[in-house]
Amino acid sequence: MDERLGHESFLPQLAELDRRLIAAVREVRLLAAVSWPVEVQDAFLSKYHRGEATLPEVIYPVFDYTDTKAGLTAILRATAVFDGHPVADYIHRTAASFHTTTLLLESLGSARVTEYSIELFGRPGHPLPGTSQSNLDAARHFIELADEVMPSLAENEASYVLSAETVKQELDARVVKFFTRHKVRIEIDPTLSAKAAAGPTRIRLRASTGFTEYDWHQLLEHEAFVHSLTALNGRDQPNLGSLGLSSARITATQEGLATFAELITGSIDIARMKRISLRIEAIHLALGGADFIQVFEFFRSAGQSDADSFTSTMRVYRGVPLTGGQAFTKDTVYLHGLLSVHTFFRWALKQRKFKLCRNLCAGKMTLGDVVRLEPWFDSGYIAAPEYLPPWMQRANGLAGVLAFSLFANRIRLDKVVEEDLVLGM
């Protein structure tokens, strides 16, 4: 590597542009803006149970991001002159993502939200890396497999549920011990529609709901040890503090890494894989013309409770008209992100670039970012992550799992017959 790398004369200028970016998007909060109040669920389910189902009524805030867009446009122009320099390109792409997000937020309640959502997050049917299969194909595979195996597995699983307060106590104990230099609070939120939501210093749990043993382990690995962790590491970056921001462009990698954390720690269960997959199928149905009630009934027919079916359907229709043909497509990223991150980790191991996997925890970035920015990690311009998930700290164990996966994926199950397995024993 060029010894001068990381000391180019314009790097301080890029750091200043990064600080301007952080200031410009301080009031841009996508998921908070499109969330629904819990009263909407209560009203809908009350009518539904009386046989009088009607489309929910949701009123969104009105945004005017004229000044924000002007600031972002100035940053886009300033970074464009660096002729594709990887650090400038990272800032440019992030600013462009936030610019599109402001356009989406200014369009809440209209069909244009779907257009911007697809631009930011993709849609069902987009291809997966390294295969001709799409995220929709993957979703249907997991739904079909879950329906086949879940009945036979149910009798072997504990059926008890944990209260939000119990989960809060469990998470508190682990989080306090882990984040030694930062305070991350666990709170119970009666207004939260999702089961959980994580920011850099706060993880919220939905009140009045039950959590399974899998749920609380998923919350720890997914929310605390990925979402909060990458936000804190990114915020503390000396030159690129925007690595602590949740721009839409990093969502697939961020959710993929968080779901991969569930997978690698054994915290994910087949029911969660089905839930993630059903959301992709539901988005496909909504884009195809299904209205809110039809998608709600799709989730019910798939075995979800009325409350969970409403929450799942709400995720599909956040910010868009409820009459069909429109969708908020964010939930398409989970399977695409998981499969992309899993492939990336295997590739990094095979290419002897495992440090890239550790670098991925230094903030919120895409897989492409972590590859393109490798020299600036090496030079120290981008700091190594202070916190690493426990499973990432056990590098030899993770490498062992990935090495096994690399070979096992060569075995085609459609070529395996029962006699092979019996004789093999």
TAWO-V579550 format. One record per residue. N is the residue number from 0. BURIAL is # if it has 9 or more other ideal C-beta (glycine too) atoms within 8 Angstrom, else .. Layout:
# TAWO-V579550
N/BURIAL ; N/BURIAL
This chain:
# TAWO-V579550
0/. ; 1/. ; 2/. ; 3/. ; 4/# ; 5/# ; 6/. ; 7/. ; 8/. ; 9/. ; 10/# ; 11/. ; 12/. ; 13/# ; 14/# ; 15/. ; 16/# ; 17/# ; 18/# ; 19/# ; 20/# ; 21/# ; 22/. ; 23/# ; 24/# ; 25/. ; 26/. ; 27/# ; 28/. ; 29/# ; 30/. ; 31/. ; 32/# ; 33/# ; 34/. ; 35/# ; 36/. ; 37/# ; 38/. ; 39/# ; 40/# ; 41/. ; 42/# ; 43/# ; 44/# ; 45/. ; 46/# ; 47/# ; 48/. ; 49/. ; 50/. ; 51/. ; 52/. ; 53/. ; 54/. ; 55/# ; 56/. ; 57/. ; 58/. ; 59/# ; 60/. ; 61/. ; 62/# ; 63/. ; 64/# ; 65/. ; 66/. ; 67/# ; 68/# ; 69/. ; 70/# ; 71/# ; 72/# ; 73/# ; 74/# ; 75/# ; 76/. ; 77/. ; 78/# ; 79/. ; 80/. ; 81/# ; 82/. ; 83/. ; 84/# ; 85/# ; 86/# ; 87/# ; 88/# ; 89/# ; 90/# ; 91/# ; 92/# ; 93/# ; 94/# ; 95/# ; 96/# ; 97/# ; 98/# ; 99/# ; 100/# ; 101/# ; 102/# ; 103/# ; 104/# ; 105/# ; 106/# ; 107/# ; 108/# ; 109/. ; 110/# ; 111/# ; 112/# ; 113/# ; 114/. ; 115/# ; 116/# ; 117/# ; 118/. ; 119/# ; 120/# ; 121/# ; 122/# ; 123/# ; 124/. ; 125/# ; 126/. ; 127/# ; 128/. ; 129/. ; 130/. ; 131/. ; 132/. ; 133/# ; 134/# ; 135/# ; 136/# ; 137/# ; 138/# ; 139/# ; 140/# ; 141/# ; 142/# ; 143/. ; 144/# ; 145/# ; 146/. ; 147/. ; 148/# ; 149/# ; 150/. ; 151/. ; 152/# ; 153/. ; 154/. ; 155/. ; 156/. ; 157/. ; 158/. ; 159/. ; 160/. ; 161/# ; 162/. ; 163/# ; 164/. ; 165/# ; 166/# ; 167/# ; 168/. ; 169/# ; 170/# ; 171/# ; 172/. ; 173/# ; 174/# ; 175/. ; 176/. ; 177/# ; 178/# ; 179/. ; 180/. ; 181/. ; 182/. ; 183/# ; 184/. ; 185/# ; 186/# ; 187/# ; 188/# ; 189/. ; 190/. ; 191/# ; 192/# ; 193/. ; 194/# ; 195/# ; 196/# ; 197/# ; 198/# ; 199/# ; 200/# ; 201/# ; 202/# ; 203/# ; 204/# ; 205/# ; 206/# ; 207/. ; 208/. ; 209/. ; 210/# ; 211/# ; 212/. ; 213/# ; 214/# ; 215/# ; 216/# ; 217/# ; 218/# ; 219/# ; 220/# ; 221/# ; 222/# ; 223/# ; 224/# ; 225/# ; 226/# ; 227/# ; 228/# ; 229/# ; 230/# ; 231/# ; 232/# ; 233/# ; 234/# ; 235/# ; 236/# ; 237/. ; 238/# ; 239/# ; 240/# ; 241/# ; 242/# ; 243/# ; 244/# ; 245/. ; 246/# ; 247/# ; 248/# ; 249/# ; 250/# ; 251/# ; 252/# ; 253/# ; 254/# ; 255/# ; 256/# ; 257/# ; 258/# ; 259/# ; 260/# ; 261/# ; 262/# ; 263/# ; 264/# ; 265/. ; 266/# ; 267/# ; 268/. ; 269/# ; 270/# ; 271/# ; 272/# ; 273/# ; 274/# ; 275/# ; 276/# ; 277/# ; 278/# ; 279/# ; 280/# ; 281/# ; 282/# ; 283/# ; 284/# ; 285/# ; 286/# ; 287/. ; 288/. ; 289/# ; 290/# ; 291/# ; 292/. ; 293/# ; 294/# ; 295/# ; 296/# ; 297/# ; 298/# ; 299/# ; 300/. ; 301/# ; 302/. ; 303/# ; 304/. ; 305/# ; 306/# ; 307/# ; 308/# ; 309/# ; 310/# ; 311/# ; 312/# ; 313/# ; 314/# ; 315/# ; 316/# ; 317/# ; 318/# ; 319/# ; 320/. ; 321/# ; 322/. ; 323/# ; 324/# ; 325/# ; 326/# ; 327/# ; 328/# ; 329/# ; 330/# ; 331/# ; 332/# ; 333/# ; 334/# ; 335/# ; 336/# ; 337/# ; 338/# ; 339/# ; 340/# ; 341/# ; 342/# ; 343/# ; 344/# ; 345/# ; 346/. ; 347/# ; 348/# ; 349/. ; 350/. ; 351/. ; 352/. ; 353/# ; 354/. ; 355/# ; 356/# ; 357/# ; 358/# ; 359/# ; 360/# ; 361/# ; 362/# ; 363/# ; 364/# ; 365/# ; 366/# ; 367/. ; 368/# ; 369/# ; 370/. ; 371/# ; 372/# ; 373/# ; 374/# ; 375/# ; 376/# ; 377/# ; 378/# ; 379/. ; 380/# ; 381/# ; 382/# ; 383/. ; 384/# ; 385/. ; 386/# ; 387/# ; 388/# ; 389/. ; 390/# ; 391/# ; 392/. ; 393/. ; 394/. ; 395/. ; 396/. ; 397/# ; 398/# ; 399/. ; 400/# ; 401/# ; 402/# ; 403/. ; 404/# ; 405/# ; 406/. ; 407/. ; 408/. ; 409/. ; 410/. ; 411/. ; 412/. ; 413/. ; 414/. ; 415/. ; 416/. ; 417/. ; 418/. ; 419/. ; 420/# ; 421/. ; 422/. ; 423/. ; 424/.
